[in-house]
Amino acid sequence: MTEIVAGATIDSARRMLASRLSAAGLESPELDARLLVGHALQLDLTGLVMHGQRALSAADITWLEALMQRRLAGEPVARILGTKEFWGLELQLSADTLVPRPDTETVVELALEHLAAGGDLKRPLRIADLGTGSGAILLALLSELPAAYGVGTDISHAALQTARDNARILGLGDRAGFIAGSYASALSPPFDLIVSNPPYIPSREIDDLAIDVRAYDPLRALDGGADGLDAYRALIPQAAQLLQPGGTLVVEVGQGQSEDVAELMRAARLAIDSSAIKADLAGIPRAVRGLKKVR
């Protein structure tokens, strides 16, 4: 395996790293190499282009090789960098939070579509994000809803601290609160919108997940019990009690779970209409919405 040699330039080192990642069968080797080099040298894309012919120091090479070994061992680039972009927001990560994934943006999209159909997005709204983790869904919504206030819950105090930090860094700290508790158990009504990306992987499938997920994401945020639906059985009835009439619950679901989750919402007296299920970019039903009827 080719190592970065003394005197290598930034450009040549990036190509070497990309080649090694590709040979290891990792996805997006070019992007990963660019991100790792930029992180090691504290250069953005423009800086990498401008300084591409700069020779690396011995310390630079040592640091890059250390990062490369972590990536080759399966550690996600987002974990190595300590940040991940979600909905255009750069979020800090910790060992107690999931790495936010593009699929989860489907929850944000479905929630905003519903709110837009119901009126002005600048109106005051009260939002809850159950199992908030890094705060990704909640903060994405607050970035689009200027008069909204949101509460994120999590059983992990460390995750809540990460979410608080993200809210502060993004300038949303005055419109976000964070409470320790299991889903909605510590909340009081009413809420206009409740969202959640709960654990939904069936326990027996955890060991079959990609190494960057099973070895680095927190197990409590993955394991959904025997059939993957334990979290929904807990949070859907809680959310139904907290929503004001006309309020809505939007949750992320795993592949093949949308109809089962929709049925759990119906059992909690939440309405499921023709636009209640939204697919992600791969065409997989990824978000389900339930509406609390106005009596």
N, C-alpha and C positions, 0 to 999 in steps of 0.2 A: 504494500500500500504506500503510495507516494506521500511523503511528508513535505511540509513547507520548508524550503531550503533557505539558508542564509542569503540575504540580498534579494529575496523575492519582493516583487512590487505588490501593491494592494490588488491590482487587477489579476496578476498571475496567481496570487494566493486564493483569491475568490474562485478562479477557475479550477484550481487544484481541489479546493474543498467541495465544489459542486460535483466534480468527477468522483470523488470518494463517496459522497452521499448517493449519487446515482448508482455506483457499483454496489452499494449496500442495499439497493432496492427501495430507498426511501422516496416518498412522493415529494414533488416540487423541490428538487435539489438546488436549482438555480436560485430560487427565492430564499430558501433556507440559508444558503451560503452567503447571499447578499446581506440578509438580516444579521447573521452571526458576525460577519466582518464589520458591518456598521456598528453593531453593539460593542464589539471589542475595541474599536478605534474611535468610538463616539462620533461617527460621521453619518449624516443622513444620505439619501440617495444622491443629492446634488454634490455633497462632499466627496462621496465615493467616486463620482465621475471626475470631479475637478482634480482630485489627488490620486487618481488611479495609478500613476507611474511613480508614486513615492515608495521608496524602499522601506520595508518593515524592519523594526529593531528586533533584537533577540527577545526582548520582553514581549513585544507584540506577537511574535511567533509562538512563544510559550503559552500565552493566553489564548490564542486562537486554537492551538492544538488541544488545550484543556476543554474548550467549548465544543470542539469537534467530537471529542471522545464522549461527552455527555449526549450529544445528538445521536451518535452512532449506537449508544446504549439504549436508545428509544425515548429519551427525555424530549418532550415537545419543545419546539423553539419558543413558544410563548412562556413556558416554565423557565427556560434559560434566560430569556429577556426580562421576565417578571411582569410583562404587560401583554395585553391583547386588545385589539380594536374590535369594538362592537357598536353597530349603529353609528359609525363615524366617531365614537368616543374612545379614547385610550384609557383602558381600565387597568389598575394595579391588580395583581394576583397574589394569592398566598397558598400555602399547602392545604388550607381548609376550604378553598373555593374551587369550583369547576373552572376549566378554561371555557369562556363563552364561545359558542359555535354559531356559524351563520344560520343554521336551521332554527335557532331560537328567535331570530329576528322575525320569524313568521308569527310568533305570539304578539310582538309589538305591532306588526302590520295589521293583524286581525282586530286588535284592540282599538287602534287608531281609526280603522275603517268604520267600526261600530260607533265610536264617539263622533266622528265627522258626520255620519248619517243622522245623529241625534241632535246636532246643533253646532254652535260655534266652539272651536277647540280652545278658545281663550277664556271660556267660562270656568269658574271655580269648580274643581273636582277633588274628591278624596279617593286616593288609590292605596291599595295594599299589595305587596309582593310577598308571597308566602314561600319561605325557603330562599331568601334573596341571594345568598352567596356573595358574590362580588358586587351585587347591586345592579347588575347589567340591565335587566328588564325594567326595573323601576327607574333608573337614571335615564335610560333611553326615552321612556315615556315622559318624564319630567322635562327633558330637553325639547320635547315637541309640544308640551302643554304648559304654557307660561303661567297660568293661574292655578295650577294643580299643586296639591300637597300630597306626599306619599310616605307610607310607612313600610319598612322592610322587616320581616321577621326571619329568624334562623335559630336553630338550637346551638349553633357554634358561636361562642363569643368572639373567637378569632376571626371568623368570617364576617361577623358584624363590624368588627373594627376595620377590616379591609373595605367593606361597603361604605362606612363613614368616611374613610380616607378618600375614597373615590368621589363621593358626593362633595367633599370639601375642595378637592383638586379641580373638579369640574365646575365649581361655582354654584352648586346646587344644594349645599349644606343647609341653607336656611329654609328649604322646602322639602327636606327629607328627614325622617326620624327612623331609628332602628331599635327594635325591641327583641329581647331573647325570649324564645318560646317555640313550641311545636306548632307550625303552621299558623292558624288563626286563633289559637287557644288564649292568647293574651290580649286580643283586640276587642274593641267595643264598636258597635254600629253607630252611624251608617257609613257605607262606602258606595261610591258610584261605580268603581271598577276594582276587581281583584284579579291578579295574575299570578301564575306559578309555573315553574319548570321543576316539578318534583322528581325524585328518583323513580325510574320506570323500567329498569332492566330486570327481567326475571333473575332470581338468585342463581339459577343453574347456568345462566349464560355469562356471568361475570368473567369466568376464567377464559372465555373465548373472545373477549374484547381485545382490541389492538393494545399492544403494550403501552403505548403513550396514554391510553385511557385507564386501563386496569391497574397500572403501576404508579400512576401519578395523580389521577383524580381521586378525591376522597370517597371511600367506599360508601359512606352514609348518603352521598349525593347521587349514587348510581343504583344501589340495590333496592328494587321495588317489591321485594318479597317473592313468593312462589310464582305468582302469575304477573308480577310487575305492576299490580294495581293497588297495592296496600295504601300508598300515599293518597290516591284519589278517594279511596273509601273514607279516609280520615278528613281530608281538607274540603271536599265538596259539600258535605252537610254543614260544616263550620262556615264556609263562605256563603252558603245560601242564607244562613241566619243573619249574616252581617250586611248583606247587600240591601240597599234601599229598593223599593219598587222601581223597576226600570233599570236597575243596575245590572252589571254583567260580570261573569267569571270567564276568564280565558286561560287555558292551560296548554302546555306542551305535552304531546303524547309520543310514544314510540311507535314504530312501524306495526300496523295491524291492531292498534289499540283504540282507534278513534271511535268506533261504534260502541265498544264496551264502556268507554268514558262518557260518551253521550248518553248511554242508558243510565249510568250512575247519576248524571245530572238530572235526567227526567225523574228518577226516583226521589231526588231532593227538591222536586217541583220547580226546576229550572226549565225554561222552554228552549227547544232546539229547532231552529228554522232551517230553511234551505241553504243559507249561507253560513251555517254555524261551524263548518269544518273547512279549514284552509290547508292546502298542500304547500310543501316547501318547493325549492327550485328543482328538486329531483322528482317532483310529482308525488311524493309521499305525504299522505294526510298527517299534518304535524301540529296543528293547533285546533282546539275545540272550544266553542263559545256557548255558554248557557246564559239565558236572560231571565231575570226575576220579573215575573209578570206584575203589571199594575192592576191592583184589584179594583 
